[in-house]
């Protein structure tokens, strides 16, 4: 399974929680979070980062189905 990781740069406030939670998967550049890779294998820390984002700027989807894996309502 492959996951797609997206950060909405207009929503992101650059808190850095994602980079602190999953430093191998996110970095804050010029005040905005960016995924290290647009596609990744399943990784619990990526889900944790998306769920921890205070403005829900991170979306993780299953590449094959488009199902949203995080954040969950």
N, C-alpha and C positions, 0 to 999 in steps of 0.2 A: 504494500500500500504506500502511496505517495501523498504527502500533504502539501497544499499550497498555502503559503504564509503571506499575508498582505498587511501593510500598515497604511492607514489613511492619513497622509501627511497633513491634510487640512484639519483633522480632528486631534492629532497627536499634540500633546503639550510638552513633550520632552522630559517627562518625570524621571526616566531612566529605570523604572521598576522592571521593565522587560529585560533590559541589559543586565541588571543585577540578578534577576531570576534565571535567565538563560543566556549567559554571556557568549556562548558559542553560536547563538542563533540571532542575536540582536545587538545593534550598536546605535548609539545616539550620535548623529552627525549634524552639525550646524543646528542643534536644538530640536531635531526630529529623529525619531526612531526609524531604523531601517533593518529589514531582515538581512541576515548574512547571505541567505539563499532564498529564492522565491519558492523552491521546492525542497522538501526535506522528508526523511523517513519519519515514522512515528517517534515522537519524543515527548514524554510527560512534561518536561520543563517548558516546551513551547506552549502547551495547553495552559500550564500554570501562568505563564507570562501573559497570555491573552486574557485569562480570567482575572488577572491582577491589575490590568491596565485601568486606571481610574476614569478614563473617558471612552473605553471600549474601542480604541482605534485599531486594534489588531484583530484580524479575522483568520481563522484556520479552517480550511476546507479539505475534504477528501477529494483528491484530483479526479478519481474515477467517477464519482457520483455527484460532486458538487455539494454534498452534505456539509453543513456548518458543524464543525466539531467544537469550536470555541469562538467567542464566548457563548455560553448557553444562558438562556433566560431563566 
